[in-house]
Every structure is written in structure tokens, then in C-alpha cells.
Amino acid sequence: MDVTGSQRLFGGPYDIAVKVKNRIEGETGVRARIGIGENKVLAKLACDNFAKKNRTGIYSLSKDMLEFDLWALPIEKLFGVGNKMAMHFRNMGIRTIGQLAKTDCARIKERFGVHGQVLWMSANGVDYSPVTRKAHAGRKGYGNGMTLPRDYVKKEDIHVVLLELCEEVCSRTRQAGKMAGTVSLGLNGASFKEKRGFHRQRTLPIETNITMEVFEAACVLLDRYWDGFPIRRLNVGLTNLQSDQNWQMSLFEDNASRDRLSNIGYVMDEIRRSTGKWRFNGLHL
């Protein structure tokens, strides 16, 4: 939220944050956490690293506070730094956000490109992107992943997890009123010494948000690219989105049957929203 033009009506940023937090809790029962900053990255870092641990649930972070509040945190605490990126930074001797902030930007950009430069700017509290209503309007896809409790080597076991991931990602796509034209599957091996894995995608003949159609496409990718190495993490993604109000009719398939399958998905989503997820034999239903 950009509250620059709202302070004469509702008070300063902290006062506005208190009002927003209290209204969310009063109307939904959810205790919100709010970060305040002069740009989006500072507000995000304030929320993730400090507001969630603060008794009030609100924290304000400014650039002159970075050295004392933010820079001592591990590099993993920086927004945009995942496990792999953190490992790369640590291999360079960069273990804290402050060490990244003090590293020559040219060195970071040479190693990681534009993404590295953005992370360096974030570590220094710099973010020029505006707050707009379109920030979430152009979503390009939906995905879901799961880290497994052990090495999976049997295809039937992998299918169980894969079906659950497909159902979850299709449900989110249906809730957004979208269908997807491309299914992607990512697998990562269990060994840290020997990096194994792949990320492949498959274009569908007709856009869909039907769980079983997405599951079948993911299984094709699994059969084609998995050579049997032990799996520890799976990811399923849907991209090339379009509105679910525009169905492509098929000349070769039973369109009425496909329409029924689609309607079943929306009905099941509504049941889950009203009753919660069911679990049967280790599966969310």
C-alpha cells in the first residue's frame, strides 16, 4: 500500500498500519503483520524479518537503520534469496546481508547478472519500482512444490505425490478463473554431491484446469525425462493462462463429458472451502 497521499486523512504510516491491522483482525479474525518502509523492498524486509516477531506486529525499517537492524541477518533472510542462491553467496564468502551490501556491485552483477544487481540493491534498501494496482494483475502462472520426507524411487509413489500437487495447482488456477496451456514438471534428486534433476514442460492440445488432464501431462513428462534417480523434491507448474470462460471445443472428443469433469473440479473446490481438506491414506482430497 502506498499511503503517501493518505496521511492527512488517516494519520502517519504507523497510525494507518494500526488501523489496517485492527480492521483485518476485527473482520476476519486473522492477526496481520505489517512492515513499513519508504519503498516496497524495505516494507517487505520489515514485515518478514521483524514485524512477525514484534509484539505489536508492526515494524518500520528505514535506510539509516539497515546497518543496525538488517545487515547482521543471514543472507537467506534477504527477499529473493533462495537456498541455491544463498549457497552461491556463501561460496563467495558472503554470509550476511551486510556483506552483500558492502560487496562491489560490479562483482555481483558479473557473477549473477541483473538478478544479482537487484539483490545487491535490496540489501542496500534500494527499490525504484512503484506501488501499483497492476502488481498482481499480470500473473503468468501457478505452481506448487513439495519436498519429500525420504528418497522416492518407485513410480507409483511418485504418482501419489504428483496427483496431489496437480490437484492443488489446478484448484488455485480455477479459483483465479483461469485455464493453462502449458504444464511443467520439475524434479530434484536427493544427493547434494551429485546434482540430478530436470525441469521440462509440455504444451497441451487444449487449455485446461482439469486435474486429471494436468496429471496425465505431468506423467508423460515423468516417463519421458526421469531415468530412475532418487527424487527428493517435485514441482508442478501451469503457465500460458487464459480465462476459463472461453473453452476451445474439440472435434474429436466428447465435449459434454469434458464439461462435466470441469464442473466437478469447481464443485470440489467449493466443498473444500466450506469443509476443509480431507485426508485419506496420506492423500489430500
BATOR-435428 format. One record per residue (C-alpha): x, y, z. Coordinates in steps of 0.25 Angstrom, whole numbers, padded with zeros to 4 digits, always signed. Layout:
<lumkols>
XYZ;...
</lumkols>
This chain:
<lumkols>
+0000+0000+0000;+0005+0014-0004;+0000+0023+0007;+0007+0036+0003;-0006+0043-0001;-0014+0038+0011;-0007+0043+0023;-0015+0056+0024;-0027+0047+0025;-0023+0036+0033;-0010+0040+0040;+0004+0035+0039;+0009+0022+0033;+0009+0015+0047;-0005+0020+0050;-0010+0015+0037;-0003+0002+0039;-0010+0000+0053;-0024+0003+0047;-0022-0007+0036;-0017-0017+0045;-0028-0016+0055;-0039-0016+0044;-0033-0028+0038;-0033-0035+0051;-0047-0030+0054;-0054-0034+0041;-0046-0047+0039;-0040-0052+0052;-0026-0052+0045;-0015-0045+0052;-0007-0038+0041;+0007-0034+0041;+0011-0021+0035;+0024-0015+0030;+0026+0000+0027;+0037+0006+0018;+0040+0017+0008;+0039+0006-0003;+0034-0008-0005;+0046-0015-0002;+0048-0009+0011;+0034-0011+0015;+0035-0026+0011;+0048-0028+0019;+0042-0021+0031;+0030-0030+0030;+0037-0043+0028;+0049-0041+0038;+0044-0032+0049;+0028-0030+0049;+0025-0045+0051;+0034-0045+0063;+0030-0032+0069;+0019-0031+0080;+0011-0021+0072;+0012-0028+0059;+0017-0015+0052;+0031-0011+0049;+0037+0001+0041;+0050+0000+0034;+0058+0012+0028;+0071+0012+0021;+0078+0018+0032;+0074+0006+0041;+0080-0004+0031;+0093-0005+0037;+0088-0008+0051;+0075-0016+0048;+0077-0023+0035;+0091-0025+0031;+0094-0035+0042;+0084-0045+0038;+0088-0057+0030;+0088-0055+0014;+0076-0065+0014;+0067-0054+0021;+0068-0045+0009;+0056-0045+0000;+0059-0052-0013;+0070-0061-0008;+0066-0076-0008;+0074-0088-0004;+0082-0089-0016;+0086-0074-0017;+0089-0074-0003;+0099-0085-0005;+0105-0078-0017;+0107-0065-0008;+0113-0074+0003;+0123-0080-0007;+0127-0065-0010;+0129-0062+0005;+0116-0054+0006;+0109-0060+0019;+0101-0048+0023;+0092-0037+0016;+0102-0027+0021;+0114-0034+0014;+0106-0034+0001;+0102-0019+0003;+0117-0015+0004;+0122-0024-0008;+0125-0017-0021;+0112-0017-0029;+0120-0020-0042;+0125-0033-0036;+0111-0037-0032;+0106-0034-0046;+0117-0041-0053;+0114-0053-0046;+0099-0053-0045;+0095-0043-0056;+0083-0034-0054;+0077-0043-0043;+0089-0041-0035;+0089-0026-0036;+0074-0026-0032;+0078-0034-0019;+0090-0024-0017;+0080-0012-0018;+0071-0019-0008;+0082-0021+0002;+0084-0006+0002;+0070-0003+0003;+0068+0002-0012;+0056-0001-0019;+0050+0008-0031;+0038+0000-0034;+0025+0007-0032;+0013+0002-0024;+0002+0000-0034;-0011-0008-0035;-0005-0015-0046;+0005-0022-0038;-0002-0035-0037;-0011-0034-0049;-0002-0040-0059;+0001-0053-0052;+0007-0062-0062;+0005-0076-0056;+0003-0084-0044;+0012-0094-0037;+0013-0103-0025;+0025-0112-0020;+0027-0122-0009;+0040-0127-0002;+0038-0141+0001;+0041-0148+0014;+0050-0158+0008;+0056-0163-0005;+0045-0167-0015;+0049-0177-0026;+0036-0184-0029;+0028-0178-0040;+0015-0182-0033;+0019-0174-0020;+0023-0162-0029;+0009-0162-0035;+0002-0161-0022;+0010-0148-0019;+0009-0143-0033;-0006-0144-0033;-0007-0136-0020;+0002-0125-0026;-0007-0125-0039;-0020-0124-0031;-0014-0113-0022;-0009-0104-0034;-0022-0107-0042;-0030-0103-0031;-0023-0089-0030;-0024-0088-0045;-0039-0090-0044;-0041-0080-0033;-0034-0070-0041;-0043-0073-0053;-0032-0077-0062;-0028-0089-0070;-0014-0093-0075;-0008-0097-0088;+0005-0102-0083;+0009-0112-0072;+0023-0112-0066;+0029-0123-0057;+0042-0121-0048;+0049-0132-0041;+0061-0131-0032;+0070-0142-0027;+0073-0145-0013;+0089-0145-0014;+0096-0132-0011;+0109-0137-0017;+0103-0142-0030;+0093-0131-0035;+0082-0139-0042;+0069-0133-0047;+0061-0126-0059;+0050-0116-0062;+0042-0119-0074;+0029-0114-0080;+0018-0119-0089;+0008-0111-0097;-0006-0116-0096;-0015-0118-0109;-0026-0111-0101;-0025-0101-0090;-0030-0107-0077;-0031-0106-0062;-0036-0121-0060;-0027-0128-0050;-0027-0141-0057;-0023-0135-0071;-0011-0128-0064;-0007-0140-0056;-0007-0148-0069;+0002-0138-0076;+0011-0138-0064;+0012-0153-0064;+0016-0152-0079;+0028-0143-0075;+0032-0152-0064;+0032-0164-0073;+0040-0157-0083;+0051-0150-0075;+0052-0157-0062;+0063-0168-0062;+0060-0174-0049;+0069-0166-0040;+0064-0164-0025;+0055-0152-0024;+0054-0142-0012;+0046-0131-0018;+0035-0129-0028;+0029-0117-0035;+0017-0115-0044;+0014-0102-0051;+0003-0097-0060;+0006-0085-0070;+0000-0079-0083;-0012-0075-0075;-0025-0071-0081;-0039-0068-0076;-0047-0081-0072;-0060-0074-0079;-0054-0077-0093;-0054-0092-0096;-0048-0098-0108;-0057-0108-0114;-0051-0121-0119;-0056-0128-0132;-0050-0142-0127;-0054-0142-0112;-0067-0143-0104;-0068-0128-0100;-0080-0131-0091;-0072-0141-0083;-0061-0131-0082;-0070-0120-0078;-0075-0129-0067;-0061-0132-0062;-0058-0117-0061;-0071-0115-0053;-0067-0126-0043;-0054-0118-0041;-0061-0105-0037;-0071-0113-0028;-0060-0120-0021;-0053-0106-0019;-0065-0101-0012;-0067-0113-0003;-0052-0112+0001;-0054-0097+0004;-0066-0100+0013;-0062-0113+0020;-0047-0112+0019;-0037-0123+0012;-0040-0137+0015;-0028-0147+0016;-0030-0162+0012;-0018-0171+0012;-0008-0160+0012;-0015-0152+0001;-0022-0139+0002;-0035-0140-0005;
</lumkols>
